[in-house]
Amino acid sequence: MDDDCAVDALLRAREEGATVFDTSDVYGLGHSQRLLGRMLAQVPRASVRITSMVGAFKGTSDNAYRSLALHGQVEQSLENLGVESLDVLTLHHTDFGPRDQYLPEARETLEALRDLGRVKALGMRAPKRLRAGAGTSGNRHQVATARFAFLVQQFDPKVITVPFSPLSQPPPEHGAGGREDDEDIFSFARRHGAATMITRPLGLGLLTGKHRPGTAFGPGDVRSPLTAPVLDAVQRGLQPLRDRFGSAPHDLARVALLYCLRRCPDSIVLTGFTSAQQVALNYQGLKTELSEPDYEFVDSAYAAMRAELEEVGQQPRCREAAPVPCTPGAGQPTHVPEER
């Protein structure tokens, strides 16, 4: 993607209403941050919120969360972005060394960065599946939940990032109760006073209909594990939505984004982009909300799609990757160049 086009798209996103821009030091090894910095130099800093991840790159340190490594990556990120502070610094992973030996050091360093005003708040990435009330034994989801709950107590994150799309098992409607032993991540975040940021609302592009069953993904592509049966099932599942709302990728993207905003009304929804035109189309689609009958139709269509994917025995679980550079605010998506 041409750098000038990327910056133009970022500026267009802000003009359309984007208030949150998410990036990372490993997206293009700082290149994404520098592009975002070019945009930030042209707008009032107070008009946007910047989130960035740390932890994926450890340099020559034996652990990314050692004090010197943390300080160095945060300061380099600030320099790349051309800002004095990050609104949110998100921890990329939860590896604090053997027996968490570097956890106290990381916590003290992060507290110091907050005291210095270099970082305003911390963020964490949620486990794929949350099980509330779990002990330290049991299946891997229970273990991951117990680990996550422990770290939430240690770091008090104000933002929790979670992958979610219409292909995900939906949380209860906002305000609805759930089983105490199977709390979803959104109610967990609310209970702990944290905001949520949704990544991959379009299912890595699956829900725009552009990936046909014969699509080939290159080596290293996060979509490479997607099989032909999955792609075929998604294409069939999208047909009722095409018939009702339009067949263009931006028509289907509109439906998926509005679904996510309806299901997760107090979340930030992050989407990537490849052009200023795509940014404009995404925002244009949000200007007309789904009617109640339309939402019920969409909800039913996505539920049928999830059921068919379960039948073929292959939910589209792609390997974990850093969230796509993106944005939104108050229920609106936005964007940062996708660097890998």
VOPAGU-2260 file (C-alpha; in pm, 1 decimal, decimal comma):
REM VOPAGU-2260
SITE   aa  ch    i         X         Y         Z
SITE  MET   A    0       0,0       0,0       0,0
SITE  ASP   A    1     136,7     340,4     -95,8
SITE  ASP   A    2     232,1     543,2     210,9
SITE  ASP   A    3      66,2     864,2      92,2
SITE  CYS   A    4    -256,1     675,4      20,0
SITE  ALA   A    5    -243,0     521,6     366,8
SITE  VAL   A    6    -209,8     861,3     533,3
SITE  ASP   A    7    -492,9    1000,4     318,0
SITE  ALA   A    8    -712,2     711,9     430,8
SITE  LEU   A    9    -627,0     777,4     795,3
SITE  LEU   A   10    -721,8    1143,0     754,0
SITE  ARG   A   11   -1045,2    1041,6     582,5
SITE  ALA   A   12   -1123,1     807,6     872,0
SITE  ARG   A   13   -1089,0    1089,6    1120,9
SITE  GLU   A   14   -1304,0    1318,3     904,6
SITE  GLU   A   15   -1572,4    1049,7     901,4
SITE  GLY   A   16   -1569,5    1027,3    1281,6
SITE  ALA   A   17   -1295,2     784,8    1382,7
SITE  THR   A   18   -1175,7     855,5    1735,0
SITE  VAL   A   19    -963,1     547,8    1815,3
SITE  PHE   A   20    -659,8     433,4    1615,6
SITE  ASP   A   21    -487,8     108,7    1708,1
SITE  THR   A   22    -134,6      12,8    1607,7
SITE  SER   A   23     167,6    -184,6    1730,9
SITE  ASP   A   24     544,4    -162,2    1730,1
SITE  VAL   A   25     560,6    -482,9    1523,7
SITE  TYR   A   26     330,7    -370,6    1241,8
SITE  GLY   A   27     591,8    -316,2     974,6
SITE  LEU   A   28     848,9    -287,2    1257,5
SITE  GLY   A   29     738,1      66,3    1335,3
SITE  HIS   A   30     627,1     163,8     984,9
SITE  SER   A   31     257,2     158,5    1075,1
SITE  GLN   A   32     326,9     384,4    1372,4
SITE  ARG   A   33     521,8     630,2    1158,8
SITE  LEU   A   34     238,9     648,0     904,9
SITE  LEU   A   35      -7,8     712,1    1184,5
SITE  GLY   A   36     234,0     975,7    1315,9
SITE  ARG   A   37     211,7    1159,1     983,1
SITE  MET   A   38    -164,9    1176,0    1024,3
SITE  LEU   A   39    -142,3    1282,4    1389,1
SITE  ALA   A   40      82,3    1573,9    1292,2
SITE  GLN   A   41    -210,0    1716,6    1093,5
SITE  VAL   A   42    -488,7    1690,0    1352,8
SITE  PRO   A   43    -543,4    1810,4    1711,1
SITE  ARG   A   44    -399,9    1543,3    1942,1
SITE  ALA   A   45    -697,3    1572,6    2177,8
SITE  SER   A   46    -935,9    1471,7    1898,5
SITE  VAL   A   47    -817,5    1108,9    1882,9
SITE  ARG   A   48    -718,5     823,9    2110,8
SITE  ILE   A   49    -414,0     612,7    2030,4
SITE  THR   A   50    -371,3     251,6    2140,4
SITE  SER   A   51     -58,4      48,8    2075,5
SITE  MET   A   52      57,6    -300,5    2167,7
SITE  VAL   A   53     387,6    -396,4    2325,9
SITE  GLY   A   54     544,3    -732,7    2401,7
SITE  ALA   A   55     569,1    -901,9    2063,5
SITE  PHE   A   56     919,2    -762,8    2009,3
SITE  LYS   A   57    1176,6    -812,9    2284,3
SITE  GLY   A   58    1492,6    -697,6    2108,8
SITE  THR   A   59    1798,8    -848,3    2275,0
SITE  SER   A   60    1628,5    -887,8    2614,0
SITE  ASP   A   61    1542,5   -1236,4    2739,1
SITE  ASN   A   62    1184,0   -1119,6    2795,3
SITE  ALA   A   63     982,4    -839,2    2636,0
SITE  TYR   A   64     849,8    -728,3    2974,3
SITE  ARG   A   65    1185,3    -659,8    3139,1
SITE  SER   A   66    1208,6    -296,9    3249,2
SITE  LEU   A   67    1463,9    -180,2    2992,7
SITE  ALA   A   68    1283,3    -355,7    2707,1
SITE  LEU   A   69     947,1    -209,5    2808,8
SITE  HIS   A   70    1082,3     142,2    2850,1
SITE  GLY   A   71    1267,8     119,8    2521,5
SITE  GLN   A   72     970,3      -2,6    2318,7
SITE  VAL   A   73     731,1     251,6    2466,9
SITE  GLU   A   74     970,2     540,1    2407,7
SITE  GLN   A   75    1037,5     422,2    2051,7
SITE  SER   A   76     664,0     395,3    1987,2
SITE  LEU   A   77     610,6     749,8    2115,4
SITE  GLU   A   78     888,8     874,4    1889,4
SITE  ASN   A   79     745,6     688,8    1589,1
SITE  LEU   A   80     401,5     836,6    1654,4
SITE  GLY   A   81     530,3    1183,6    1736,1
SITE  VAL   A   82     325,3    1205,1    2057,0
SITE  GLU   A   83     398,6    1255,1    2425,8
SITE  SER   A   84     174,8     976,5    2554,3
SITE  LEU   A   85     -25,4     670,5    2458,7
SITE  ASP   A   86    -388,0     660,5    2561,4
SITE  VAL   A   87    -373,5     281,9    2596,2
SITE  LEU   A   88     -75,9      45,1    2601,3
SITE  THR   A   89    -191,4    -312,3    2538,5
SITE  LEU   A   90       8,2    -614,8    2650,4
SITE  HIS   A   91      51,1    -844,0    2350,5
SITE  HIS   A   92      86,3   -1164,4    2555,5
SITE  THR   A   93     112,4   -1285,0    2916,5
SITE  ASP   A   94     454,8   -1448,8    2920,6
SITE  PHE   A   95     640,5   -1295,0    3212,2
SITE  GLY   A   96     913,7   -1556,6    3218,3
SITE  PRO   A   97     939,8   -1882,5    3415,2
SITE  ARG   A   98     706,2   -1873,7    3716,0
SITE  ASP   A   99     619,9   -1513,3    3631,0
SITE  GLN   A  100     961,1   -1401,9    3755,2
SITE  TYR   A  101     941,3   -1073,9    3561,4
SITE  LEU   A  102     581,2    -993,6    3650,2
SITE  PRO   A  103     659,2    -766,1    3949,3
SITE  GLU   A  104     922,0    -584,4    3742,0
SITE  ALA   A  105     676,1    -536,7    3455,5
SITE  ARG   A  106     403,7    -411,7    3688,4
SITE  GLU   A  107     636,1    -159,7    3853,0
SITE  THR   A  108     762,1     -39,5    3514,4
SITE  LEU   A  109     412,2       6,6    3378,9
SITE  GLU   A  110     307,5     192,2    3693,0
SITE  ALA   A  111     609,4     419,9    3649,7
SITE  LEU   A  112     516,5     486,8    3286,7
SITE  ARG   A  113     167,6     583,8    3400,4
SITE  ASP   A  114     306,4     807,8    3675,3
SITE  LEU   A  115     528,0     978,8    3416,9
SITE  GLY   A  116     228,1    1035,5    3190,8
SITE  ARG   A  117     379,9     832,8    2906,5
SITE  VAL   A  118      94,9     580,1    2923,8
SITE  LYS   A  119    -252,7     678,3    3041,1
SITE  ALA   A  120    -407,3     332,3    3071,6
SITE  LEU   A  121    -324,0     -35,0    3022,0
SITE  GLY   A  122    -497,7    -287,9    2801,2
SITE  MET   A  123    -493,7    -668,4    2782,0
SITE  ARG   A  124    -597,0    -926,5    2524,7
SITE  ALA   A  125    -869,5   -1164,4    2639,8
SITE  PRO   A  126    -838,6   -1543,3    2617,6
SITE  LYS   A  127   -1030,9   -1704,0    2331,6
SITE  ARG   A  128   -1287,7   -1842,6    2572,0
SITE  LEU   A  129   -1377,8   -1721,2    2918,0
SITE  ARG   A  130   -1504,9   -1936,5    3200,7
SITE  ALA   A  131   -1579,5   -1740,9    3513,9
SITE  GLY   A  132   -1527,5   -1889,9    3855,4
SITE  ALA   A  133   -1277,7   -2146,0    3730,5
SITE  GLY   A  134   -1002,1   -2278,9    3952,1
SITE  THR   A  135    -643,7   -2346,5    3858,8
SITE  SER   A  136    -721,5   -2699,0    3744,5
SITE  GLY   A  137    -951,7   -2831,2    3476,6
SITE  ASN   A  138    -958,6   -2789,1    3101,3
SITE  ARG   A  139    -741,0   -2538,8    2919,3
SITE  HIS   A  140   -1020,9   -2281,2    2896,2
SITE  GLN   A  141   -1061,5   -2284,8    3274,0
SITE  VAL   A  142    -687,8   -2253,9    3322,6
SITE  ALA   A  143    -671,7   -1964,4    3075,6
SITE  THR   A  144    -961,0   -1793,2    3254,5
SITE  ALA   A  145    -799,7   -1830,9    3594,8
SITE  ARG   A  146    -474,3   -1694,3    3454,4
SITE  PHE   A  147    -651,1   -1399,5    3291,6
SITE  ALA   A  148    -847,5   -1315,3    3607,8
SITE  PHE   A  149    -523,4   -1320,3    3809,0
SITE  LEU   A  150    -350,3   -1083,1    3566,2
SITE  VAL   A  151    -649,4    -849,3    3559,0
SITE  GLN   A  152    -608,0    -816,0    3935,4
SITE  GLN   A  153    -234,8    -751,2    3891,8
SITE  PHE   A  154    -254,8    -487,5    3616,6
SITE  ASP   A  155    -606,3    -340,1    3640,9
SITE  PRO   A  156    -652,7    -295,3    3263,8
SITE  LYS   A  157    -897,4     -31,3    3148,4
SITE  VAL   A  158    -938,3    -189,0    2804,1
SITE  ILE   A  159    -979,4    -555,9    2708,9
SITE  THR   A  160    -929,8    -653,9    2344,8
SITE  VAL   A  161   -1122,8    -950,7    2208,3
SITE  PRO   A  162   -1172,1   -1101,3    1860,0
SITE  PHE   A  163   -1543,6   -1105,0    1773,5
SITE  SER   A  164   -1749,2   -1133,3    1457,0
SITE  PRO   A  165   -2091,8   -1263,3    1354,2
SITE  LEU   A  166   -1923,0   -1605,1    1324,2
SITE  SER   A  167   -1847,6   -1598,3    1699,2
SITE  GLN   A  168   -2084,5   -1735,0    1958,8
SITE  PRO   A  169   -2284,1   -1420,9    2043,2
SITE  PRO   A  170   -2294,4   -1287,1    2398,7
SITE  PRO   A  171   -2633,4   -1246,5    2567,2
SITE  GLU   A  172   -2822,1    -936,1    2464,7
SITE  HIS   A  173   -2695,3    -637,3    2661,8
SITE  GLY   A  174   -2831,7    -652,2    3015,0
SITE  ALA   A  175   -2939,1   -1016,3    2992,1
SITE  GLY   A  176   -2818,7   -1246,1    3265,3
SITE  GLY   A  177   -2602,0   -1550,5    3206,9
SITE  ARG   A  178   -2481,7   -1851,9    3397,9
SITE  GLU   A  179   -2236,0   -1758,5    3667,8
SITE  ASP   A  180   -1997,7   -2036,7    3563,2
SITE  ASP   A  181   -1995,6   -1933,4    3196,0
SITE  GLU   A  182   -1961,5   -1555,1    3199,4
SITE  ASP   A  183   -1883,5   -1396,0    2863,8
SITE  ILE   A  184   -1590,8   -1159,3    2818,6
SITE  PHE   A  185   -1812,7    -854,1    2770,7
SITE  SER   A  186   -1992,7    -889,6    3104,2
SITE  PHE   A  187   -1657,9    -978,1    3265,1
SITE  ALA   A  188   -1512,6    -651,2    3136,0
SITE  ARG   A  189   -1812,7    -450,1    3255,2
SITE  ARG   A  190   -1785,5    -611,1    3598,1
SITE  HIS   A  191   -1420,5    -504,0    3618,8
SITE  GLY   A  192   -1484,0    -151,8    3490,9
SITE  ALA   A  193   -1298,9    -207,7    3163,0
SITE  ALA   A  194   -1394,1    -108,7    2809,5
SITE  THR   A  195   -1385,8    -366,8    2528,6
SITE  MET   A  196   -1230,1    -334,7    2183,4
SITE  ILE   A  197   -1343,8    -580,8    1916,8
SITE  THR   A  198   -1098,8    -698,4    1653,0
SITE  ARG   A  199   -1175,1    -894,9    1333,3
SITE  PRO   A  200   -1544,9    -796,2    1310,3
SITE  LEU   A  201   -1543,9    -906,2     943,9
SITE  GLY   A  202   -1394,6   -1248,0    1019,8
SITE  LEU   A  203   -1065,1   -1175,8     841,8
SITE  GLY   A  204   -1264,3   -1069,9     536,2
SITE  LEU   A  205   -1479,0   -1384,6     522,3
SITE  LEU   A  206   -1797,2   -1189,9     588,3
SITE  THR   A  207   -1743,1    -951,9     296,8
SITE  GLY   A  208   -1783,4   -1248,0      59,9
SITE  LYS   A  209   -1455,0   -1187,8    -120,7
SITE  HIS   A  210   -1292,8   -1522,2     -30,2
SITE  ARG   A  211   -1432,9   -1787,9    -261,8
SITE  PRO   A  212   -1380,7   -2163,5    -208,3
SITE  GLY   A  213   -1092,0   -2166,0    -457,5
SITE  THR   A  214    -909,1   -1877,5    -289,4
SITE  ALA   A  215    -544,0   -1956,1    -219,0
SITE  PHE   A  216    -366,0   -1786,9      70,1
SITE  GLY   A  217      10,1   -1745,3      66,3
SITE  PRO   A  218     256,9   -1883,7     321,2
SITE  GLY   A  219     235,5   -1700,4     652,7
SITE  ASP   A  220    -111,2   -1558,3     577,6
SITE  VAL   A  221    -326,8   -1573,0     892,7
SITE  ARG   A  222    -614,0   -1699,9     672,0
SITE  SER   A  223    -416,8   -1996,4     535,4
SITE  PRO   A  224    -579,0   -2247,3     779,2
SITE  LEU   A  225    -922,2   -2174,5     626,3
SITE  THR   A  226   -1031,8   -2479,9     429,9
SITE  ALA   A  227   -1246,6   -2507,0     118,1
SITE  PRO   A  228   -1545,8   -2647,5     316,5
SITE  VAL   A  229   -1534,3   -2343,7     546,7
SITE  LEU   A  230   -1516,1   -2099,1     256,0
SITE  ASP   A  231   -1797,6   -2282,7      77,4
SITE  ALA   A  232   -2020,7   -2283,9     387,1
SITE  VAL   A  233   -1964,6   -1911,1     441,7
SITE  GLN   A  234   -2049,1   -1833,8      79,2
SITE  ARG   A  235   -2376,0   -2026,9     106,8
SITE  GLY   A  236   -2456,7   -1859,2     436,8
SITE  LEU   A  237   -2402,6   -1512,3     291,4
SITE  GLN   A  238   -2646,1   -1561,8       4,4
SITE  PRO   A  239   -2962,4   -1461,1     199,3
SITE  LEU   A  240   -2781,2   -1144,0     310,0
SITE  ARG   A  241   -2677,5   -1068,3     -48,5
SITE  ASP   A  242   -3035,7   -1111,8    -164,3
SITE  ARG   A  243   -3169,4    -872,4      97,3
SITE  PHE   A  244   -2896,9    -608,8     138,9
SITE  GLY   A  245   -2678,4    -621,7    -173,3
SITE  SER   A  246   -2392,1    -836,2    -298,1
SITE  ALA   A  247   -2100,0    -589,0    -295,9
SITE  PRO   A  248   -1833,4    -641,2     -26,5
SITE  HIS   A  249   -1922,2    -307,1     134,2
SITE  ASP   A  250   -2290,5    -412,7     153,9
SITE  LEU   A  251   -2197,0    -726,2     345,9
SITE  ALA   A  252   -1941,0    -536,9     556,2
SITE  ARG   A  253   -2214,0    -291,0     655,2
SITE  VAL   A  254   -2437,1    -571,8     781,0
SITE  ALA   A  255   -2156,6    -738,0     978,3
SITE  LEU   A  256   -2044,9    -411,9    1141,7
SITE  LEU   A  257   -2398,7    -311,8    1236,8
SITE  TYR   A  258   -2452,9    -659,7    1383,4
SITE  CYS   A  259   -2139,2    -626,0    1599,2
SITE  LEU   A  260   -2242,1    -279,8    1717,0
SITE  ARG   A  261   -2587,4    -408,5    1808,5
SITE  ARG   A  262   -2458,9    -718,3    1988,5
SITE  CYS   A  263   -2179,2    -531,8    2168,1
SITE  PRO   A  264   -2320,6    -180,9    2208,9
SITE  ASP   A  265   -2060,9     -53,1    2455,8
SITE  SER   A  266   -1758,7    -176,2    2258,8
SITE  ILE   A  267   -1516,6     -12,3    2018,2
SITE  VAL   A  268   -1520,3    -196,5    1685,1
SITE  LEU   A  269   -1188,2    -198,5    1499,4
SITE  THR   A  270   -1168,0    -250,1    1123,2
SITE  GLY   A  271    -873,4    -238,3     885,2
SITE  PHE   A  272    -862,7     -68,2     546,7
SITE  THR   A  273    -686,2     -71,4     212,9
SITE  SER   A  274    -804,7     263,4      73,5
SITE  ALA   A  275    -974,6     590,7     159,7
SITE  GLN   A  276   -1269,5     476,7     -49,6
SITE  GLN   A  277   -1316,3     171,2     169,1
SITE  VAL   A  278   -1311,0     392,4     479,2
SITE  ALA   A  279   -1578,5     616,6     329,7
SITE  LEU   A  280   -1796,4     320,0     229,0
SITE  ASN   A  281   -1775,4     170,8     578,0
SITE  TYR   A  282   -1895,2     494,9     734,0
SITE  GLN   A  283   -2160,7     550,7     469,8
SITE  GLY   A  284   -2306,1     210,9     552,5
SITE  LEU   A  285   -2338,6     297,7     920,7
SITE  LYS   A  286   -2559,7     598,1     854,2
SITE  THR   A  287   -2864,4     374,6     808,5
SITE  GLU   A  288   -2922,7     137,8    1097,4
SITE  LEU   A  289   -3089,8    -199,3    1059,2
SITE  SER   A  290   -3462,1    -204,3    1129,2
SITE  GLU   A  291   -3585,5    -453,6    1386,6
SITE  PRO   A  292   -3710,3    -698,0    1116,9
SITE  ASP   A  293   -3378,7    -659,2     931,8
SITE  TYR   A  294   -3180,3    -727,3    1248,2
SITE  GLU   A  295   -3386,3   -1039,1    1323,1
SITE  PHE   A  296   -3324,1   -1158,3     966,4
SITE  VAL   A  297   -2949,8   -1092,7     998,6
SITE  ASP   A  298   -2931,7   -1261,9    1338,6
SITE  SER   A  299   -3104,8   -1570,1    1196,6
SITE  ALA   A  300   -2880,2   -1579,8     889,1
SITE  TYR   A  301   -2561,2   -1564,5    1094,4
SITE  ALA   A  302   -2694,1   -1827,1    1336,7
SITE  ALA   A  303   -2760,2   -2060,2    1040,9
SITE  MET   A  304   -2408,5   -1993,0     911,7
SITE  ARG   A  305   -2254,5   -2081,1    1248,8
SITE  ALA   A  306   -2460,8   -2399,5    1262,3
SITE  GLU   A  307   -2344,7   -2506,5     916,2
SITE  LEU   A  308   -1983,1   -2440,5    1008,2
SITE  GLU   A  309   -2027,1   -2661,5    1313,7
SITE  GLU   A  310   -2174,0   -2931,8    1089,6
SITE  VAL   A  311   -1872,1   -2935,9     862,4
SITE  GLY   A  312   -1672,1   -2959,1    1182,7
SITE  GLN   A  313   -1455,6   -2660,8    1103,0
SITE  GLN   A  314   -1522,4   -2335,7    1274,9
SITE  PRO   A  315   -1300,3   -2076,2    1101,3
SITE  ARG   A  316   -1042,4   -2054,0    1378,8
SITE  CYS   A  317    -734,7   -1885,2    1243,0
SITE  ARG   A  318    -416,6   -1880,6    1439,2
SITE  GLU   A  319    -375,7   -1586,5    1671,4
SITE  ALA   A  320    -218,5   -1275,0    1528,1
SITE  ALA   A  321    -191,0    -917,6    1639,3
SITE  PRO   A  322    -520,2    -732,1    1587,8
SITE  VAL   A  323    -542,3    -559,6    1252,8
SITE  PRO   A  324    -451,2    -191,3    1270,9
SITE  CYS   A  325    -784,6     -15,5    1286,4
SITE  THR   A  326   -1031,7     216,9    1455,3
SITE  PRO   A  327   -1375,6     338,5    1557,7
SITE  GLY   A  328   -1542,6     537,4    1819,1
SITE  ALA   A  329   -1886,4     540,5    1973,0
SITE  GLY   A  330   -1985,2     251,2    1760,8
SITE  GLN   A  331   -1800,6     349,0    1448,7
SITE  PRO   A  332   -1516,5     165,4    1277,1
SITE  THR   A  333   -1195,9     315,6    1158,1
SITE  HIS   A  334    -859,8     227,8    1043,8
SITE  VAL   A  335    -484,3     209,0    1050,6
SITE  PRO   A  336    -273,8      55,5     774,8
SITE  GLU   A  337    -242,0    -318,5     800,8
SITE  GLU   A  338     125,9    -402,2     839,2
SITE  ARG   A  339     248,3    -758,0     882,3
